[in-house]
Amino acid sequence: MKKHFLFPVAICVFLCGCHGDALPKGVMDHEQMVGFLTEAYVLESLYAVENEFDYTALDTAAMEGYEELLSRRGLTRELVDSSMAYYTKHLDEYASIHDEVVARLDSMRAEL
């Protein structure tokens, strides 16, 4: 009887382990996160300059800018929130995303 029980358990463990690299539903993939965060950081920088680096002064225009960014990329606040929650629990992947964002921002600055 024990042999018959262990086989299905072993199959379940194997199948669950095979999907370890797949992102859960409702989480942006690496490239989506890089693109979103790059644009979000540029947007934040623009508003920081406009508000003389008073980061507490995110006004209506800034919020409209974020809403436009989400709309243009086909994203929702919920998707961004769930993605950020996921990546803060997977710091190696988040660090890789952040490194790529920094590289893109450096490239943008060099072009200016």
N, CA, C and O atoms as CSV, one atom per row, in Angstrom:
chain,resi,resn,atom,element,x,y,z
A,1,MET,N,N,0.813,-1.193,0.000
A,1,MET,CA,C,0.000,0.000,0.000
A,1,MET,C,C,0.861,1.264,0.000
A,1,MET,O,O,0.539,2.236,-0.683
A,2,LYS,N,N,1.960,1.250,0.768
A,2,LYS,CA,C,2.814,2.429,0.838
A,2,LYS,C,C,3.444,2.744,-0.512
A,2,LYS,O,O,3.623,3.916,-0.844
A,3,LYS,N,N,3.782,1.733,-1.294
A,3,LYS,CA,C,4.377,1.958,-2.601
A,3,LYS,C,C,3.396,2.671,-3.523
A,3,LYS,O,O,3.795,3.540,-4.299
A,4,HIS,N,N,2.139,2.319,-3.448
A,4,HIS,CA,C,1.133,2.947,-4.301
A,4,HIS,C,C,0.880,4.400,-3.902
A,4,HIS,O,O,0.513,5.221,-4.743
A,5,PHE,N,N,1.073,4.714,-2.640
A,5,PHE,CA,C,0.880,6.079,-2.164
A,5,PHE,C,C,2.070,6.961,-2.531
A,5,PHE,O,O,1.882,8.119,-2.904
A,6,LEU,N,N,3.271,6.444,-2.435
A,6,LEU,CA,C,4.477,7.237,-2.682
A,6,LEU,C,C,4.626,7.647,-4.147
A,6,LEU,O,O,5.122,8.737,-4.431
A,7,PHE,N,N,4.213,6.811,-5.059
A,7,PHE,CA,C,4.360,7.129,-6.472
A,7,PHE,C,C,3.591,8.399,-6.857
A,7,PHE,O,O,4.184,9.285,-7.472
A,8,PRO,N,N,2.288,8.529,-6.521
A,8,PRO,CA,C,1.581,9.772,-6.859
A,8,PRO,C,C,2.168,10.992,-6.164
A,8,PRO,O,O,2.205,12.079,-6.741
A,9,VAL,N,N,2.625,10.820,-4.933
A,9,VAL,CA,C,3.240,11.941,-4.218
A,9,VAL,C,C,4.520,12.367,-4.935
A,9,VAL,O,O,4.766,13.561,-5.104
A,10,ALA,N,N,5.330,11.406,-5.353
A,10,ALA,CA,C,6.568,11.722,-6.068
A,10,ALA,C,C,6.275,12.439,-7.379
A,10,ALA,O,O,6.989,13.373,-7.746
A,11,ILE,N,N,5.237,12.015,-8.087
A,11,ILE,CA,C,4.840,12.675,-9.345
A,11,ILE,C,C,4.427,14.116,-9.075
A,11,ILE,O,O,4.826,15.020,-9.810
A,12,CYS,N,N,3.644,14.341,-8.042
A,12,CYS,CA,C,3.197,15.707,-7.717
A,12,CYS,C,C,4.375,16.618,-7.383
A,12,CYS,O,O,4.438,17.761,-7.835
A,13,VAL,N,N,5.300,16.102,-6.590
A,13,VAL,CA,C,6.482,16.889,-6.227
A,13,VAL,C,C,7.294,17.228,-7.472
A,13,VAL,O,O,7.751,18.361,-7.627
A,14,PHE,N,N,7.471,16.263,-8.348
A,14,PHE,CA,C,8.218,16.496,-9.581
A,14,PHE,C,C,7.540,17.541,-10.460
A,14,PHE,O,O,8.202,18.447,-10.966
A,15,LEU,N,N,6.224,17.424,-10.645
A,15,LEU,CA,C,5.504,18.365,-11.500
A,15,LEU,C,C,5.492,19.762,-10.923
A,15,LEU,O,O,5.612,20.733,-11.669
A,16,CYS,N,N,5.352,19.891,-9.632
A,16,CYS,CA,C,5.382,21.216,-9.002
A,16,CYS,C,C,6.758,21.848,-9.147
A,16,CYS,O,O,6.873,23.058,-9.340
A,17,GLY,N,N,7.779,21.047,-9.056
A,17,GLY,CA,C,9.140,21.554,-9.190
A,17,GLY,C,C,9.465,22.010,-10.594
A,17,GLY,O,O,10.322,22.875,-10.774
A,18,CYS,N,N,8.809,21.457,-11.585
A,18,CYS,CA,C,9.088,21.812,-12.978
A,18,CYS,C,C,8.607,23.209,-13.322
A,18,CYS,O,O,9.100,23.805,-14.280
A,19,HIS,N,N,7.678,23.738,-12.584
A,19,HIS,CA,C,7.117,25.046,-12.886
A,19,HIS,C,C,7.687,26.138,-11.989
A,19,HIS,O,O,7.097,27.212,-11.877
A,20,GLY,N,N,8.811,25.882,-11.358
A,20,GLY,CA,C,9.384,26.827,-10.414
A,20,GLY,C,C,9.826,28.136,-11.046
A,20,GLY,O,O,9.835,29.164,-10.368
A,21,ASP,N,N,10.190,28.133,-12.315
A,21,ASP,CA,C,10.676,29.342,-12.959
A,21,ASP,C,C,9.565,30.178,-13.576
A,21,ASP,O,O,9.805,31.321,-13.966
A,22,ALA,N,N,8.374,29.646,-13.672
A,22,ALA,CA,C,7.260,30.363,-14.281
A,22,ALA,C,C,6.752,31.437,-13.328
A,22,ALA,O,O,6.645,31.221,-12.121
A,23,LEU,N,N,6.443,32.592,-13.894
A,23,LEU,CA,C,5.888,33.664,-13.079
A,23,LEU,C,C,4.421,33.382,-12.770
A,23,LEU,O,O,3.705,32.817,-13.596
A,24,PRO,N,N,3.984,33.772,-11.597
A,24,PRO,CA,C,2.564,33.611,-11.301
A,24,PRO,C,C,1.732,34.546,-12.175
A,24,PRO,O,O,2.228,35.557,-12.673
A,25,LYS,N,N,0.491,34.202,-12.346
A,25,LYS,CA,C,-0.419,35.059,-13.109
A,25,LYS,C,C,-0.533,36.403,-12.391
A,25,LYS,O,O,-0.590,36.463,-11.163
A,26,GLY,N,N,-0.563,37.467,-13.170
A,26,GLY,CA,C,-0.694,38.795,-12.586
A,26,GLY,C,C,0.622,39.433,-12.194
A,26,GLY,O,O,0.649,40.371,-11.397
A,27,VAL,N,N,1.734,38.923,-12.760
A,27,VAL,CA,C,3.052,39.494,-12.491
A,27,VAL,C,C,3.714,39.803,-13.828
A,27,VAL,O,O,3.752,38.961,-14.725
A,28,MET,N,N,4.236,41.026,-13.949
A,28,MET,CA,C,4.934,41.414,-15.173
A,28,MET,C,C,6.233,40.623,-15.310
A,28,MET,O,O,6.889,40.309,-14.317
A,29,ASP,N,N,6.593,40.309,-16.547
A,29,ASP,CA,C,7.852,39.619,-16.765
A,29,ASP,C,C,9.013,40.612,-16.694
A,29,ASP,O,O,8.810,41.815,-16.531
A,30,HIS,N,N,10.207,40.095,-16.818
A,30,HIS,CA,C,11.435,40.886,-16.689
A,30,HIS,C,C,11.414,42.120,-17.597
A,30,HIS,O,O,11.629,43.239,-17.130
A,31,GLU,N,N,11.161,41.920,-18.867
A,31,GLU,CA,C,11.211,43.026,-19.830
A,31,GLU,C,C,10.128,44.060,-19.554
A,31,GLU,O,O,10.378,45.260,-19.669
A,32,GLN,N,N,8.937,43.618,-19.193
A,32,GLN,CA,C,7.861,44.558,-18.856
A,32,GLN,C,C,8.251,45.411,-17.657
A,32,GLN,O,O,8.017,46.620,-17.644
A,33,MET,N,N,8.849,44.776,-16.650
A,33,MET,CA,C,9.264,45.519,-15.454
A,33,MET,C,C,10.350,46.528,-15.791
A,33,MET,O,O,10.314,47.661,-15.312
A,34,VAL,N,N,11.312,46.130,-16.607
A,34,VAL,CA,C,12.393,47.049,-16.988
A,34,VAL,C,C,11.814,48.262,-17.710
A,34,VAL,O,O,12.157,49.399,-17.384
A,35,GLY,N,N,10.950,48.032,-18.678
A,35,GLY,CA,C,10.356,49.135,-19.423
A,35,GLY,C,C,9.514,50.037,-18.550
A,35,GLY,O,O,9.614,51.261,-18.630
A,36,PHE,N,N,8.683,49.433,-17.714
A,36,PHE,CA,C,7.825,50.229,-16.830
A,36,PHE,C,C,8.655,51.055,-15.858
A,36,PHE,O,O,8.444,52.261,-15.732
A,37,LEU,N,N,9.598,50.418,-15.168
A,37,LEU,CA,C,10.386,51.139,-14.168
A,37,LEU,C,C,11.248,52.230,-14.806
A,37,LEU,O,O,11.424,53.298,-14.220
A,38,THR,N,N,11.782,51.975,-15.990
A,38,THR,CA,C,12.570,53.005,-16.672
A,38,THR,C,C,11.716,54.240,-16.908
A,38,THR,O,O,12.125,55.354,-16.582
A,39,GLU,N,N,10.537,54.046,-17.471
A,39,GLU,CA,C,9.652,55.190,-17.729
A,39,GLU,C,C,9.181,55.845,-16.436
A,39,GLU,O,O,9.070,57.069,-16.360
A,40,ALA,N,N,8.904,55.032,-15.419
A,40,ALA,CA,C,8.443,55.584,-14.143
A,40,ALA,C,C,9.529,56.447,-13.506
A,40,ALA,O,O,9.230,57.511,-12.964
A,41,TYR,N,N,10.784,56.003,-13.564
A,41,TYR,CA,C,11.875,56.792,-12.991
A,41,TYR,C,C,12.083,58.095,-13.756
A,41,TYR,O,O,12.376,59.127,-13.153
A,42,VAL,N,N,11.936,58.056,-15.066
A,42,VAL,CA,C,12.051,59.289,-15.856
A,42,VAL,C,C,10.919,60.240,-15.464
A,42,VAL,O,O,11.149,61.431,-15.256
A,43,LEU,N,N,9.719,59.720,-15.365
A,43,LEU,CA,C,8.561,60.524,-14.969
A,43,LEU,C,C,8.772,61.137,-13.584
A,43,LEU,O,O,8.520,62.325,-13.380
A,44,GLU,N,N,9.234,60.326,-12.638
A,44,GLU,CA,C,9.493,60.835,-11.293
A,44,GLU,C,C,10.557,61.930,-11.306
A,44,GLU,O,O,10.454,62.911,-10.570
A,45,SER,N,N,11.569,61.760,-12.137
A,45,SER,CA,C,12.623,62.773,-12.228
A,45,SER,C,C,12.089,64.090,-12.760
A,45,SER,O,O,12.448,65.160,-12.269
A,46,LEU,N,N,11.226,64.005,-13.771
A,46,LEU,CA,C,10.639,65.225,-14.325
A,46,LEU,C,C,9.830,65.971,-13.275
A,46,LEU,O,O,9.939,67.191,-13.152
A,47,TYR,N,N,9.029,65.248,-12.529
A,47,TYR,CA,C,8.224,65.893,-11.492
A,47,TYR,C,C,9.081,66.380,-10.336
A,47,TYR,O,O,8.744,67.379,-9.700
A,48,ALA,N,N,10.178,65.697,-10.054
A,48,ALA,CA,C,11.080,66.154,-9.000
A,48,ALA,C,C,11.703,67.491,-9.369
A,48,ALA,O,O,11.798,68.384,-8.527
A,49,VAL,N,N,12.128,67.638,-10.617
A,49,VAL,CA,C,12.708,68.900,-11.072
A,49,VAL,C,C,11.653,70.003,-11.042
A,49,VAL,O,O,11.919,71.110,-10.573
A,50,GLU,N,N,10.462,69.700,-11.540
A,50,GLU,CA,C,9.391,70.691,-11.551
A,50,GLU,C,C,9.023,71.151,-10.143
A,50,GLU,O,O,8.625,72.301,-9.955
A,51,ASN,N,N,9.151,70.271,-9.155
A,51,ASN,CA,C,8.796,70.603,-7.773
A,51,ASN,C,C,10.018,70.876,-6.906
A,51,ASN,O,O,9.964,70.756,-5.682
A,52,GLU,N,N,11.120,71.246,-7.556
A,52,GLU,CA,C,12.365,71.586,-6.872
A,52,GLU,C,C,12.779,70.506,-5.885
A,52,GLU,O,O,13.194,70.794,-4.762
A,53,PHE,N,N,12.657,69.250,-6.327
A,53,PHE,CA,C,13.079,68.061,-5.589
A,53,PHE,C,C,12.335,67.865,-4.273
A,53,PHE,O,O,12.856,67.256,-3.338
A,54,ASP,N,N,11.124,68.382,-4.209
A,54,ASP,CA,C,10.244,68.103,-3.078
A,54,ASP,C,C,9.421,66.871,-3.441
A,54,ASP,O,O,8.361,66.979,-4.057
A,55,TYR,N,N,9.919,65.704,-3.056
A,55,TYR,CA,C,9.283,64.446,-3.454
A,55,TYR,C,C,7.928,64.227,-2.785
A,55,TYR,O,O,7.184,63.326,-3.171
A,56,THR,N,N,7.611,65.036,-1.796
A,56,THR,CA,C,6.308,64.899,-1.146
A,56,THR,C,C,5.221,65.647,-1.905
A,56,THR,O,O,4.044,65.560,-1.556
A,57,ALA,N,N,5.607,66.374,-2.933
A,57,ALA,CA,C,4.656,67.220,-3.651
A,57,ALA,C,C,4.146,66.566,-4.926
A,57,ALA,O,O,4.066,67.222,-5.964
A,58,LEU,N,N,3.798,65.270,-4.864
A,58,LEU,CA,C,3.212,64.634,-6.044
A,58,LEU,C,C,1.783,65.135,-6.189
A,58,LEU,O,O,0.879,64.720,-5.463
A,59,ASP,N,N,1.609,66.021,-7.128
A,59,ASP,CA,C,0.308,66.644,-7.305
A,59,ASP,C,C,-0.539,65.902,-8.333
A,59,ASP,O,O,-0.181,64.817,-8.792
A,60,THR,N,N,-1.642,66.497,-8.676
A,60,THR,CA,C,-2.577,65.891,-9.626
A,60,THR,C,C,-1.912,65.617,-10.963
A,60,THR,O,O,-2.154,64.573,-11.568
A,61,ALA,N,N,-1.082,66.533,-11.433
A,61,ALA,CA,C,-0.412,66.340,-12.727
A,61,ALA,C,C,0.473,65.095,-12.702
A,61,ALA,O,O,0.516,64.341,-13.674
A,62,ALA,N,N,1.177,64.883,-11.594
A,62,ALA,CA,C,2.031,63.699,-11.493
A,62,ALA,C,C,1.189,62.430,-11.515
A,62,ALA,O,O,1.538,61.465,-12.195
A,63,MET,N,N,0.105,62.425,-10.790
A,63,MET,CA,C,-0.761,61.245,-10.768
A,63,MET,C,C,-1.355,60.995,-12.149
A,63,MET,O,O,-1.496,59.844,-12.561
A,64,GLU,N,N,-1.699,62.045,-12.860
A,64,GLU,CA,C,-2.185,61.883,-14.232
A,64,GLU,C,C,-1.086,61.308,-15.126
A,64,GLU,O,O,-1.361,60.513,-16.024
A,65,GLY,N,N,0.149,61.710,-14.875
A,65,GLY,CA,C,1.270,61.165,-15.628
A,65,GLY,C,C,1.429,59.668,-15.399
A,65,GLY,O,O,1.680,58.910,-16.335
A,66,TYR,N,N,1.283,59.254,-14.152
A,66,TYR,CA,C,1.350,57.822,-13.845
A,66,TYR,C,C,0.203,57.070,-14.510
A,66,TYR,O,O,0.401,55.987,-15.060
A,67,GLU,N,N,-0.973,57.636,-14.460
A,67,GLU,CA,C,-2.132,56.987,-15.084
A,67,GLU,C,C,-1.925,56.859,-16.595
A,67,GLU,O,O,-2.283,55.841,-17.188
A,68,GLU,N,N,-1.350,57.888,-17.211
A,68,GLU,CA,C,-1.060,57.839,-18.649
A,68,GLU,C,C,-0.021,56.762,-18.953
A,68,GLU,O,O,-0.151,56.031,-19.936
A,69,LEU,N,N,1.006,56.664,-18.115
A,69,LEU,CA,C,2.034,55.635,-18.286
A,69,LEU,C,C,1.403,54.244,-18.210
A,69,LEU,O,O,1.682,53.390,-19.051
A,70,LEU,N,N,0.569,54.019,-17.221
A,70,LEU,CA,C,-0.095,52.724,-17.084
A,70,LEU,C,C,-0.966,52.432,-18.294
A,70,LEU,O,O,-0.950,51.323,-18.828
A,71,SER,N,N,-1.720,53.424,-18.722
A,71,SER,CA,C,-2.625,53.245,-19.860
A,71,SER,C,C,-1.858,52.942,-21.140
A,71,SER,O,O,-2.220,52.038,-21.892
A,72,ARG,N,N,-0.794,53.706,-21.381
A,72,ARG,CA,C,0.004,53.530,-22.595
A,72,ARG,C,C,0.628,52.133,-22.652
A,72,ARG,O,O,0.771,51.556,-23.730
A,73,ARG,N,N,0.995,51.599,-21.497
A,73,ARG,CA,C,1.615,50.279,-21.444
A,73,ARG,C,C,0.599,49.156,-21.247
A,73,ARG,O,O,0.968,47.982,-21.216
A,74,GLY,N,N,-0.679,49.515,-21.113
A,74,GLY,CA,C,-1.706,48.500,-20.919
A,74,GLY,C,C,-1.621,47.823,-19.556
A,74,GLY,O,O,-1.906,46.633,-19.427
A,75,LEU,N,N,-1.230,48.582,-18.552
A,75,LEU,CA,C,-1.055,48.049,-17.197
A,75,LEU,C,C,-2.130,48.594,-16.262
A,75,LEU,O,O,-2.790,49.590,-16.559
A,76,THR,N,N,-2.284,47.929,-15.147
A,76,THR,CA,C,-3.178,48.416,-14.088
A,76,THR,C,C,-2.366,48.610,-12.818
A,76,THR,O,O,-1.265,48.076,-12.682
A,77,ARG,N,N,-2.916,49.371,-11.900
A,77,ARG,CA,C,-2.239,49.551,-10.611
A,77,ARG,C,C,-2.095,48.210,-9.899
A,77,ARG,O,O,-1.082,47.937,-9.254
A,78,GLU,N,N,-3.114,47.389,-10.026
A,78,GLU,CA,C,-3.083,46.077,-9.370
A,78,GLU,C,C,-1.929,45.224,-9.910
A,78,GLU,O,O,-1.241,44.542,-9.151
A,79,LEU,N,N,-1.730,45.273,-11.228
A,79,LEU,CA,C,-0.637,44.507,-11.837
A,79,LEU,C,C,0.716,45.022,-11.349
A,79,LEU,O,O,1.614,44.232,-11.054
A,80,VAL,N,N,0.860,46.329,-11.266
A,80,VAL,CA,C,2.110,46.911,-10.781
A,80,VAL,C,C,2.326,46.507,-9.322
A,80,VAL,O,O,3.423,46.096,-8.944
A,81,ASP,N,N,1.283,46.623,-8.509
A,81,ASP,CA,C,1.400,46.265,-7.091
A,81,ASP,C,C,1.763,44.796,-6.908
A,81,ASP,O,O,2.646,44.470,-6.115
A,82,SER,N,N,1.089,43.910,-7.635
A,82,SER,CA,C,1.379,42.482,-7.476
A,82,SER,C,C,2.774,42.144,-8.000
A,82,SER,O,O,3.451,41.274,-7.451
A,83,SER,N,N,3.200,42.824,-9.052
A,83,SER,CA,C,4.542,42.595,-9.592
A,83,SER,C,C,5.611,43.062,-8.605
A,83,SER,O,O,6.597,42.362,-8.373
A,84,MET,N,N,5.414,44.235,-8.033
A,84,MET,CA,C,6.378,44.735,-7.054
A,84,MET,C,C,6.428,43.823,-5.830
A,84,MET,O,O,7.505,43.566,-5.294
A,85,ALA,N,N,5.281,43.337,-5.390
A,85,ALA,CA,C,5.250,42.421,-4.250
A,85,ALA,C,C,6.010,41.140,-4.576
A,85,ALA,O,O,6.756,40.627,-3.742
A,86,TYR,N,N,5.821,40.627,-5.783
A,86,TYR,CA,C,6.514,39.401,-6.199
A,86,TYR,C,C,8.022,39.619,-6.233
A,86,TYR,O,O,8.779,38.825,-5.674
A,87,TYR,N,N,8.460,40.695,-6.889
A,87,TYR,CA,C,9.898,40.904,-7.071
A,87,TYR,C,C,10.609,41.294,-5.776
A,87,TYR,O,O,11.813,41.067,-5.652
A,88,THR,N,N,9.898,41.874,-4.810
A,88,THR,CA,C,10.549,42.149,-3.531
A,88,THR,C,C,10.800,40.861,-2.754
A,88,THR,O,O,11.607,40.837,-1.825
A,89,LYS,N,N,10.112,39.801,-3.134
A,89,LYS,CA,C,10.366,38.490,-2.523
A,89,LYS,C,C,11.377,37.680,-3.335
A,89,LYS,O,O,11.839,36.632,-2.884
A,90,HIS,N,N,11.719,38.159,-4.521
A,90,HIS,CA,C,12.691,37.501,-5.407
A,90,HIS,C,C,13.769,38.529,-5.760
A,90,HIS,O,O,13.841,39.023,-6.886
A,91,LEU,N,N,14.585,38.829,-4.782
A,91,LEU,CA,C,15.520,39.948,-4.897
A,91,LEU,C,C,16.595,39.758,-5.957
A,91,LEU,O,O,17.076,40.744,-6.514
A,92,ASP,N,N,16.981,38.540,-6.249
A,92,ASP,CA,C,17.974,38.326,-7.307
A,92,ASP,C,C,17.433,38.815,-8.645
A,92,ASP,O,O,18.133,39.494,-9.397
A,93,GLU,N,N,16.194,38.468,-8.933
A,93,GLU,CA,C,15.569,38.898,-10.185
A,93,GLU,C,C,15.343,40.406,-10.180
A,93,GLU,O,O,15.541,41.071,-11.196
A,94,TYR,N,N,14.927,40.944,-9.028
A,94,TYR,CA,C,14.715,42.390,-8.943
A,94,TYR,C,C,16.029,43.143,-9.150
A,94,TYR,O,O,16.050,44.185,-9.805
A,95,ALA,N,N,17.113,42.625,-8.602
A,95,ALA,CA,C,18.416,43.264,-8.792
A,95,ALA,C,C,18.802,43.261,-10.260
A,95,ALA,O,O,19.353,44.242,-10.760
A,96,SER,N,N,18.520,42.171,-10.952
A,96,SER,CA,C,18.801,42.086,-12.387
A,96,SER,C,C,17.969,43.110,-13.160
A,96,SER,O,O,18.471,43.765,-14.074
A,97,ILE,N,N,16.709,43.242,-12.793
A,97,ILE,CA,C,15.825,44.234,-13.417
A,97,ILE,C,C,16.374,45.630,-13.158
A,97,ILE,O,O,16.478,46.442,-14.078
A,98,HIS,N,N,16.722,45.904,-11.921
A,98,HIS,CA,C,17.215,47.230,-11.546
A,98,HIS,C,C,18.506,47.558,-12.285
A,98,HIS,O,O,18.684,48.690,-12.736
A,99,ASP,N,N,19.401,46.599,-12.414
A,99,ASP,CA,C,20.650,46.831,-13.150
A,99,ASP,C,C,20.368,47.223,-14.601
A,99,ASP,O,O,21.020,48.111,-15.150
A,100,GLU,N,N,19.400,46.560,-15.208
A,100,GLU,CA,C,19.057,46.880,-16.597
A,100,GLU,C,C,18.400,48.257,-16.706
A,100,GLU,O,O,18.639,48.988,-17.668
A,101,VAL,N,N,17.576,48.609,-15.723
A,101,VAL,CA,C,16.962,49.944,-15.708
A,101,VAL,C,C,18.053,51.007,-15.624
A,101,VAL,O,O,18.028,51.987,-16.368
A,102,VAL,N,N,18.999,50.815,-14.727
A,102,VAL,CA,C,20.095,51.775,-14.571
A,102,VAL,C,C,20.888,51.895,-15.873
A,102,VAL,O,O,21.266,52.995,-16.275
A,103,ALA,N,N,21.137,50.771,-16.522
A,103,ALA,CA,C,21.872,50.797,-17.794
A,103,ALA,C,C,21.096,51.582,-18.845
A,103,ALA,O,O,21.688,52.354,-19.600
A,104,ARG,N,N,19.791,51.396,-18.901
A,104,ARG,CA,C,18.985,52.141,-19.881
A,104,ARG,C,C,18.967,53.626,-19.561
A,104,ARG,O,O,19.058,54.458,-20.463
A,105,LEU,N,N,18.850,53.964,-18.283
A,105,LEU,CA,C,18.853,55.374,-17.903
A,105,LEU,C,C,20.204,56.014,-18.211
A,105,LEU,O,O,20.258,57.152,-18.678
A,106,ASP,N,N,21.290,55.296,-17.955
A,106,ASP,CA,C,22.628,55.800,-18.303
A,106,ASP,C,C,22.755,56.029,-19.801
A,106,ASP,O,O,23.340,57.021,-20.236
A,107,SER,N,N,22.210,55.113,-20.586
A,107,SER,CA,C,22.251,55.240,-22.040
A,107,SER,C,C,21.445,56.452,-22.493
A,107,SER,O,O,21.870,57.189,-23.382
A,108,MET,N,N,20.289,56.654,-21.884
A,108,MET,CA,C,19.461,57.822,-22.222
A,108,MET,C,C,20.194,59.116,-21.889
A,108,MET,O,O,20.166,60.073,-22.662
A,109,ARG,N,N,20.848,59.136,-20.733
A,109,ARG,CA,C,21.581,60.336,-20.326
A,109,ARG,C,C,22.737,60.609,-21.279
A,109,ARG,O,O,23.005,61.763,-21.613
A,110,ALA,N,N,23.418,59.564,-21.717
A,110,ALA,CA,C,24.544,59.720,-22.636
A,110,ALA,C,C,24.084,60.281,-23.980
A,110,ALA,O,O,24.803,61.047,-24.622
A,111,GLU,N,N,22.891,59.895,-24.395
A,111,GLU,CA,C,22.353,60.398,-25.672
A,111,GLU,C,C,22.011,61.879,-25.596
A,111,GLU,O,O,22.036,62.576,-26.611
A,112,LEU,N,N,21.695,62.359,-24.413
A,112,LEU,CA,C,21.364,63.777,-24.251
A,112,LEU,C,C,22.618,64.604,-24.293
A,112,LEU,O,O,22.554,65.828,-24.175
